[in-house]
């Protein structure tokens, strides 16, 4: 983008903010202050071109959004399988890099199959570590093996109540 964003005055002032920005603000406010409240909030509209075209990236991002909830993690390989192509773990990494809204579509919840956290295009590894800690997910320093689809998802000790992803669509 080479143009500066519209000023609040052009949008009608902060008291007349467009509904899409109100929704986005409410969602982000909840995520950082009352995370459990995000489940009851509508996801802000996603008008980015990546969501308008039928592609593997779009499929992966939507699957991540629908299946991996607050406090859960999935490996790149697991997410590839959930998106219909179990051999496409590297392509899932590319989809994570293409994610235009990295907190709304939670690519920080995608880790390597060996249990390491991997990269994060939404601000680097320290941001990914912070987001995982914010969600109560322990960061595994030693390698962790066999994160196949048959294993349970990582869950914080204080607890997400969701079940294994194989039962969700």
Residue pairs with C-beta under 8 A, 6 or more apart in sequence:
8 14
8 17
11 17
11 18
11 21
12 18
17 25
20 44
20 45
23 41
23 42
23 43
23 44
23 45
24 44
24 104
26 41
27 38
27 41
27 42
27 43
27 44
27 104
28 103
30 37
30 38
30 41
31 38
31 103
32 134
35 70
35 134
35 135
36 70
38 70
39 69
39 70
43 65
43 104
44 104
46 100
46 101
46 104
46 105
48 100
48 101
50 57
50 58
50 61
50 98
50 99
50 100
51 58
51 61
56 83
56 85
56 88
56 91
56 95
57 94
57 95
57 98
59 83
59 84
60 79
60 80
60 83
60 91
60 92
60 95
60 96
61 95
61 99
61 105
61 107
63 79
63 82
63 83
64 74
64 79
64 105
64 106
64 107
64 109
64 110
65 104
65 105
65 106
66 168
66 169
67 74
67 82
67 165
67 168
68 74
68 79
68 106
68 109
68 110
68 153
68 165
69 160
69 162
70 106
70 135
70 160
71 135
71 136
71 137
71 155
71 156
71 159
71 160
72 109
72 137
72 153
72 154
72 155
72 160
72 162
73 109
73 110
73 111
73 132
73 137
73 153
73 154
74 82
74 109
74 110
74 111
74 153
74 165
75 89
75 110
75 111
75 112
75 113
75 147
76 89
76 90
76 92
76 93
76 96
76 110
76 111
76 112
76 113
76 118
77 86
77 89
77 92
77 113
77 147
77 148
78 113
78 147
78 148
78 149
78 165
79 89
79 92
79 110
80 86
80 87
80 88
80 89
80 91
80 92
81 149
82 149
82 165
83 92
85 91
89 113
92 110
93 118
93 119
96 107
96 110
96 121
97 121
99 105
99 107
99 121
99 122
102 108
102 120
102 121
102 122
102 123
103 122
103 131
106 131
107 120
107 121
107 122
108 120
108 122
108 127
108 128
108 131
108 132
109 132
109 135
109 137
110 118
111 117
111 118
111 147
112 118
113 145
113 147
114 143
114 144
114 145
115 140
115 142
115 143
115 144
115 145
115 147
116 140
116 143
117 125
117 128
117 129
117 132
117 139
117 140
118 128
119 125
119 128
120 127
120 128
122 128
129 139
132 139
133 139
135 156
136 156
136 157
136 158
137 154
137 156
138 154
138 156
138 157
149 165
149 166
150 166
152 164
153 162
153 164
153 165
162 168
